[in-house]
Amino acid sequence: MNLFTRGASLRRQAPPAAHLPADDPSAPAPALLDPALAALTGEWVVDPAHSRIGFSVRHAMVTTVRGAFTEYQSRLYFDGRDPARSRAEIVVSTGSVDTGVEQRDAHLVGRDFLDSATYPHMRFTSTSVRVEGPDLYRMTGDLTIKNRTRPVVLDLTYIGQVTDPFGYQRAGFDGTTTINRTEWGLTYDSRLAEGGAMVSEKVRLQLDIAAIRTAPPA
């Protein structure tokens, strides 16, 4: 499946932010952007070899299980001059879940959870981006799992950018959000003798992104 060729483009623009009158004392102070970010404007793709799309969830109320999805495709556009115009789309293979325990992975891809045989992919598509502070962004988007689509908000931190020894321009971002899995039909509900849940409904998603520029700046 090759959803994101270089000739393709995600052209859905984020809705314009509402502007308060300049003399409104409640108007927030504009976030200051690093002028160097303008040079990063362009198309990017997530480098799977140096990135992680992971999750963590409380298990049996006393410990945390961590895992990741190892197969995904992506298309990113970052606008360093106007971050509100930035956008992202990531399509993840649900069958690629890896928690380090084969039996547990088989349970997660089964009908109790992701049902990968019926729903082989899940998708995140951004709808808006807002600057929260120096190197801090808030990306709102639609997360689709098992054909259910609901909004989520990612808190993103810009780590920095470099040119690697092979001449590729790289940029790093960390992102986090917490979802309630039952809102996407992941309703497995085994209970403990003490009355708590075997698997928490709250799942923390963690994105450690190394992006590579795929096209020159506009």
SERO-4910 file (N, C-alpha, C, O; in steps of 0.05 Angstrom, whole numbers):
BEGIN
 pado doro    nc1    nc2    nc3   cac1   cac2   cac3    cc1    cc2    cc3    oc1    oc2    oc3
  Met    A     17    -24      0      0      0      0     18     25      0     33     29     19
  Asn    A     16     41    -20     32     65    -22     13     89    -23      6     98    -45
  Leu    A      5     98      0    -15    120      1     -2    147     -3    -16    166    -10
  Phe    A     24    149      2     36    176      3     59    178    -16     82    176     -7
  Thr    A     54    181    -41     75    185    -60     83    215    -60     68    231    -49
  Arg    A    106    221    -70    115    249    -70     97    267    -86     96    291    -80
  Gly    A     84    256   -105     66    273   -122     40    278   -109     25    296   -117
  Ala    A     33    263    -87      8    267    -74     10    290    -54     33    299    -48
  Ser    A    -12    300    -45    -11    323    -26    -36    324    -10    -58    318    -20
  Leu    A    -33    330     16    -56    334     33    -61    364     33    -47    379     45
  Arg    A    -82    373     19    -87    401     15   -109    412     32   -116    436     29
  Arg    A   -121    396     51   -141    407     68   -129    427     87   -111    420    102
  Gln    A   -138    452     86   -126    473    102   -140    474    129   -164    468    132
  Ala    A   -125    482    150   -137    485    176   -155    510    175   -149    529    162
  Pro    A   -178    509    190   -195    533    191   -180    556    203   -164    553    221
  Pro    A   -186    581    193   -172    604    204   -179    608    234   -201    603    242
  Ala    A   -159    616    249   -163    620    278   -180    646    282   -177    665    267
  Ala    A   -197    645    302   -213    669    308   -195    690    319   -176    684    335
  His    A   -199    716    312   -183    738    321   -200    756    339   -222    764    331
  Leu    A   -190    762    363   -203    781    380   -195    809    372   -173    813    362
  Pro    A   -212    829    377   -204    856    371   -178    863    386   -172    854    408
  Ala    A   -162    880    372   -135    887    383   -137    900    410   -118    897    426
  Asp    A   -159    914    416   -161    928    441   -175    911    463   -180    921    484
  Asp    A   -180    886    456   -193    869    476   -172    860    496   -153    846    489
  Pro    A   -175    867    522   -155    860    542   -152    830    546   -132    821    557
  Ser    A   -172    814    537   -171    785    541   -156    772    518   -152    747    519
  Ala    A   -148    787    497   -134    775    475   -107    763    484    -92    777    497
  Pro    A   -101    738    476    -76    726    485    -53    739    470    -55    747    447
  Ala    A    -30    740    484     -6    750    471      3    731    450      3    707    455
  Pro    A     11    740    426     20    722    405     45    707    413     63    719    425
  Ala    A     46    681    406     70    666    412     92    674    393     88    678    369
  Leu    A    117    676    404    139    684    388    151    660    374    157    640    387
  Leu    A    154    661    347    165    639    332    194    644    326    202    667    321
  Asp    A    210    623    327    238    625    319    239    630    289    229    614    273
  Pro    A    252    652    280    253    657    251    266    635    235    261    632    212
  Ala    A    283    619    248    296    597    234    277    576    226    283    560    208
  Leu    A    253    575    238    233    555    231    223    558    202    214    539    190
  Ala    A    225    583    192    215    587    165    230    570    144    218    562    124
  Ala    A    255    564    150    271    548    132    262    519    131    269    504    113
  Leu    A    245    510    151    236    483    152    210    479    136    200    456    134
  Thr    A    199    500    126    173    498    111    176    479     88    194    482     71
  Gly    A    158    459     86    159    440     65    147    413     73    135    411     94
  Glu    A    150    393     55    139    367     59    159    348     73    183    349     66
  Trp    A    149    332     91    166    314    106    153    287    108    129    284    102
  Val    A    168    267    116    157    240    121    170    229    146    193    235    151
  Val    A    155    213    161    166    201    186    186    179    178    181    163    160
  Asp    A    209    179    191    230    159    187    225    136    207    231    139    230
  Pro    A    214    113    198    207     92    216    231     81    231    228     70    254
  Ala    A    254     82    219    278     70    232    287     86    257    301     75    273
  His    A    278    111    259    287    128    281    263    141    295    267    161    309
  Ser    A    240    130    292    215    140    305    201    118    320    206     95    316
  Arg    A    182    127    336    166    107    351    138    118    354    134    140    365
  Ile    A    118    102    346     90    107    351     81     88    373     75     64    367
  Gly    A     81     97    397     78     79    420     53     85    437     39    104    432
  Phe    A     49     67    456     26     71    475     34     58    501     52     42    503
  Ser    A     20     67    522     23     54    548     -4     53    561    -21     71    558
  Val    A     -9     32    577    -35     28    589    -31     14    616    -14     -4    618
  Arg    A    -47     21    636    -45      9    662    -57    -20    660    -78    -24    649
  His    A    -42    -39    672    -51    -67    671    -54    -77    700    -36    -74    717
  Ala    A    -77    -89    705    -83   -100    731    -80    -79    754    -76    -87    777
  Met    A    -82    -54    747    -83    -32    766    -56    -27    779    -54     -7    794
  Val    A    -36    -44    775    -11    -41    790     14    -38    773     35    -32    783
  Thr    A     11    -42    746     35    -40    729     27    -27    703      3    -24    697
  Thr    A     46    -21    686     41     -8    660     53    -25    638     77    -32    639
  Val    A     37    -30    618     46    -44    594     52    -24    572     36     -6    568
  Arg    A     75    -26    559     82     -8    538     86    -24    512     95    -47    512
  Gly    A     78    -11    490     81    -24    464     83     -3    442     83     21    448
  Ala    A     85    -12    417     88      6    395     77     -8    370     74    -32    368
  Phe    A     71      9    350     64     -1    323     88      3    305     98     25    303
  Thr    A     96    -18    292    121    -18    277    118    -12    247    138     -8    233
  Glu    A     93    -13    237     89     -8    208     68     15    204     46     14    215
  Tyr    A     77     35    189     59     58    184     70     74    161     93     72    153
  Gln    A     52     90    149     59    108    128     50    136    136     32    139    152
  Ser    A     64    156    125     59    183    135     62    204    113     75    199     92
  Arg    A     50    227    117     53    250    100     51    274    118     30    278    132
  Leu    A     71    291    119     72    314    137     78    339    120     92    338    100
  Tyr    A     66    361    129     73    387    117     76    406    141     58    410    157
  Phe    A    100    418    143    105    437    164    109    465    152    125    469    134
  Asp    A     95    484    163     97    512    154    109    528    177     96    535    196
  Gly    A    135    534    175    149    549    196    142    578    198    146    590    218
  Arg    A    130    589    176    122    617    176     94    619    189     88    639    203
  Asp    A     77    600    184     49    600    194     42    572    202     30    557    187
  Pro    A     49    564    227     45    536    236     16    527    233     11    503    231
  Ala    A     -4    546    233    -32    538    231    -37    524    204    -57    510    201
  Arg    A    -20    528    184    -23    515    158    -10    488    157    -11    474    137
  Ser    A      4    480    178     17    453    179     -5    431    180    -27    436    189
  Arg    A      3    408    172    -17    386    171     -2    359    172     22    358    165
  Ala    A    -16    338    179     -3    312    182    -24    290    177    -48    294    184
  Glu    A    -16    268    166    -32    245    164    -14    220    167      7    218    155
  Ile    A    -23    202    185     -8    177    190    -28    154    189    -49    155    202
  Val    A    -21    134    174    -37    109    172    -21     86    184      1     81    174
  Val    A    -32     73    204    -17     53    219    -29     25    214    -54     22    213
  Ser    A    -12      6    210    -21    -22    208    -27    -33    236     -9    -35    253
  Thr    A    -53    -39    242    -60    -48    268    -47    -75    275    -43    -81    299
  Gly    A    -42    -91    255    -30   -117    260      0   -116    267     12   -137    273
  Ser    A     12    -92    267     40    -90    272     46    -83    302     68    -76    309
  Val    A     26    -86    319     30    -80    347     50    -98    360     51   -122    354
  Asp    A     68    -87    377     89   -102    389     93    -93    418    101    -71    423
  Thr    A     87   -111    436     91   -105    465    113   -122    477    119   -121    500
  Gly    A    126   -139    460    147   -156    469    138   -183    480    155   -199    487
  Val    A    112   -187    480    101   -213    489     82   -223    467     61   -211    462
  Glu    A     89   -246    455     74   -256    432     45   -261    438     27   -254    422
  Gln    A     40   -274    461     12   -281    468     -4   -255    472    -28   -254    464
  Arg    A      7   -235    485     -7   -210    489    -12   -196    463    -34   -185    459
  Asp    A      7   -196    445      3   -183    419    -19   -197    403    -35   -183    390
  Ala    A    -21   -224    405    -42   -238    391    -70   -230    402    -89   -228    387
  His    A    -71   -225    429    -96   -216    441   -104   -188    431   -127   -183    425
  Leu    A    -84   -171    429    -89   -143    421    -99   -141    392   -115   -124    385
  Val    A    -89   -158    374    -97   -157    346   -123   -172    342   -134   -172    320
  Gly    A   -133   -187    362   -157   -202    360   -182   -185    364   -181   -161    366
  Arg    A   -205   -199    364   -231   -185    365   -236   -170    391   -252   -151    391
  Asp    A   -223   -178    413   -227   -163    438   -217   -134    436   -227   -117    450
  Phe    A   -197   -130    419   -186   -103    417   -186    -92    389   -207    -83    379
  Leu    A   -164    -94    374   -162    -80    348   -176    -94    325   -183    -82    305
  Asp    A   -180   -120    328   -193   -136    306   -179   -130    279   -192   -120    261
  Ser    A   -154   -135    278   -138   -128    254   -147   -142    229   -144   -131    207
  Ala    A   -159   -166    231   -168   -180    207   -190   -164    193   -192   -164    169
  Thr    A   -207   -150    209   -229   -135    198   -221   -106    193   -230    -94    174
  Tyr    A   -205    -95    211   -196    -67    209   -166    -65    209   -153    -61    229
  Pro    A   -154    -69    185   -125    -71    184   -110    -45    188    -85    -45    192
  His    A   -124    -22    188   -110      3    191   -125     21    210   -150     20    213
  Met    A   -110     39    223   -122     62    237   -108     87    227    -85     86    217
  Arg    A   -121    110    229   -112    134    216   -115    158    233   -134    161    248
  Phe    A    -94    175    232    -96    202    245    -93    223    223    -74    222    207
  Thr    A   -112    242    221   -111    264    202   -115    290    217   -135    293    231
  Ser    A    -95    308    215    -97    333    230   -119    351    218   -125    350    194
  Thr    A   -130    367    235   -150    387    226   -143    415    233   -152    434    220
  Ser    A   -125    419    253   -116    446    260    -91    444    276    -86    424    289
  Val    A    -75    466    276    -51    468    292    -50    496    305    -57    516    292
  Arg    A    -42    496    330    -40    522    344    -14    523    359     -5    504    371
  Val    A     -1    547    358     24    551    372     17    557    402      0    574    408
  Glu    A     30    542    420     25    544    448     47    559    462     44    570    484
  Gly    A     71    560    450     94    574    462    118    567    446    116    552    426
  Pro    A    142    576    455    166    569    441    170    539    439    172    525    459
  Asp    A    170    528    415    174    500    409    151    482    418    153    458    419
  Leu    A    128    494    426    105    479    435     81    484    416     75    507    409
  Tyr    A     68    462    408     45    464    390     23    446    400     27    426    415
  Arg    A     -1    452    392    -25    435    398    -38    428    371    -48    446    357
  Met    A    -37    403    364    -49    393    339    -75    378    345    -75    358    359
  Thr    A    -97    387    334   -122    373    335   -126    357    310   -119    366    288
  Gly    A   -138    334    313   -142    317    289   -163    296    294   -173    293    316
  Asp    A   -169    281    273   -188    259    274   -173    232    275   -157    227    258
  Leu    A   -179    216    296   -168    190    299   -189    169    292   -210    169    304
  Thr    A   -183    152    273   -202    131    264   -191    104    272   -169     96    263
  Ile    A   -206     89    288   -199     62    296   -225     46    293   -246     54    303
  Lys    A   -223     23    280   -247      5    276   -270     20    264   -293     17    272
  Asn    A   -264     37    244   -284     53    229   -298     74    247   -319     84    239
  Arg    A   -288     79    271   -299    100    288   -280    124    288   -256    120    293
  Thr    A   -290    147    282   -273    171    281   -281    191    303   -304    199    305
  Arg    A   -261    199    319   -266    218    340   -242    237    342   -220    230    334
  Pro    A   -247    262    351   -225    281    353   -206    275    376   -215    265    397
  Val    A   -181    281    372   -161    280    393   -143    304    391   -142    317    370
  Val    A   -129    310    413   -111    333    413    -84    324    421    -80    312    443
  Leu    A    -64    329    404    -36    321    409    -21    346    420    -22    367    408
  Asp    A     -7    343    442     12    363    451     39    356    439     51    335    445
  Leu    A     50    375    423     74    370    408     97    388    418     92    412    424
  Thr    A    120    377    420    144    392    426    164    390    403    171    367    395
  Tyr    A    173    412    393    193    412    372    220    409    384    228    425    402
  Ile    A    235    388    376    261    382    388    284    397    375    302    406    388
  Gly    A    283    399    348    305    412    334    308    400    306    293    382    299
  Gln    A    327    411    291    332    401    264    362    400    259    377    416    269
  Val    A    370    380    242    398    377    234    399    368    205    379    359    194
  Thr    A    422    369    193    428    356    167    447    333    173    469    337    184
  Asp    A    438    308    167    454    285    174    477    282    155    479    296    135
  Pro    A    496    263    161    520    259    144    513    251    115    530    253     97
  Phe    A    489    242    110    481    234     83    467    257     68    459    254     45
  Gly    A    465    280     81    454    304     68    424    307     71    412    325     60
  Tyr    A    411    289     87    383    291     92    377    311    115    390    311    135
  Gln    A    357    328    111    349    346    132    329    332    149    309    322    140
  Arg    A    334    333    175    317    319    195    307    338    215    320    358    223
  Ala    A    282    333    225    270    349    247    257    330    266    247    309    259
  Gly    A    258    337    292    247    319    312    224    332    328    224    356    334
  Phe    A    204    316    333    180    324    349    173    302    368    175    278    361
  Asp    A    164    309    392    151    290    410    122    298    413    116    322    415
  Gly    A    104    278    414     76    284    417     63    264    437     70    241    438
  Thr    A     43    274    452     29    257    471     -1    264    471     -8    287    467
  Thr    A    -17    244    477    -45    249    482    -55    224    497    -43    203    496
  Thr    A    -78    227    511    -90    205    525   -119    202    515   -134    221    514
  Ile    A   -126    177    509   -153    172    498   -167    151    516   -154    137    532
  Asn    A   -193    150    514   -209    129    526   -215    108    504   -231    114    486
  Arg    A   -203     85    506   -205     65    484   -234     57    478   -240     49    456
  Thr    A   -252     58    498   -279     49    493   -294     67    473   -313     58    460
  Glu    A   -284     92    469   -297    110    450   -292    101    422   -305    110    403
  Trp    A   -273     83    418   -267     72    391   -275     43    389   -265     28    371
  Gly    A   -292     34    407   -301      6    405   -282    -15    417   -287    -39    413
  Leu    A   -262     -6    431   -244    -25    444   -254    -30    473   -244    -18    492
  Thr    A   -274    -47    475   -290    -48    499   -284    -72    517   -299    -78    536
  Tyr    A   -263    -86    512   -255   -109    529   -255   -100    559   -244    -79    565
  Asp    A   -268   -116    576   -273   -107    603   -271   -129    624   -289   -134    639
  Ser    A   -248   -144    623   -243   -164    644   -239   -150    670   -224   -131    672
  Arg    A   -251   -161    692   -250   -148    718   -233   -165    737   -232   -189    735
  Leu    A   -221   -151    756   -205   -165    777   -223   -172    800   -245   -162    803
  Ala    A   -214   -190    817   -229   -198    840   -234   -175    859   -255   -174    872
  Glu    A   -216   -156    859   -219   -132    876   -238   -112    864   -244    -91    877
  Gly    A   -247   -117    840   -266    -99    827   -255    -80    806   -270    -67    792
  Gly    A   -229    -78    804   -217    -61    784   -215    -74    757   -221    -97    754
  Ala    A   -206    -58    737   -204    -68    710   -177    -82    705   -156    -72    715
  Met    A   -177   -104    690   -152   -116    683   -136    -98    664   -111    -96    667
  Val    A   -150    -84    646   -137    -66    627   -151    -39    630   -176    -37    626
  Ser    A   -137    -18    636   -149      9    639   -162     18    613   -153     11    591
  Glu    A   -183     34    616   -195     46    592   -178     69    581   -180     75    558
  Lys    A   -162     80    598   -145    103    589   -119     92    577   -105     76    588
  Val    A   -113    102    552    -89     94    538    -74    119    531    -85    138    519
  Arg    A    -49    120    538    -32    143    531    -17    137    505     -2    117    503
  Leu    A    -20    154    485     -6    151    460     19    169    460     18    192    469
  Gln    A     41    159    451     67    173    452     80    171    424     85    149    414
  Leu    A     86    194    412     98    195    386    126    208    389    128    232    396
  Asp    A    146    193    382    174    203    381    181    204    351    187    183    340
  Ile    A    179    227    340    180    230    311    207    241    301    215    263    310
  Ala    A    220    227    283    243    238    268    232    240    239    227    220    226
  Ala    A    230    264    229    219    269    203    242    276    183    261    290    191
  Ile    A    239    268    158    259    274    138    245    290    116    223    283    107
  Arg    A    258    312    107    246    328     86    246    312     60    266    300     52
  Thr    A    223    313     46    220    298     21    219    315     -3    219    306    -26
  Ala    A    216    342      1    215    360    -22    228    386    -13    228    392     11
  Pro    A    239    402    -32    251    427    -25    231    447    -14    207    444    -20
  Pro    A    240    468      0    221    488     10    205    501    -12    215    504    -34
  Ala    A    180    509     -6    163    522    -26    174    550    -32    163    564    -48
***
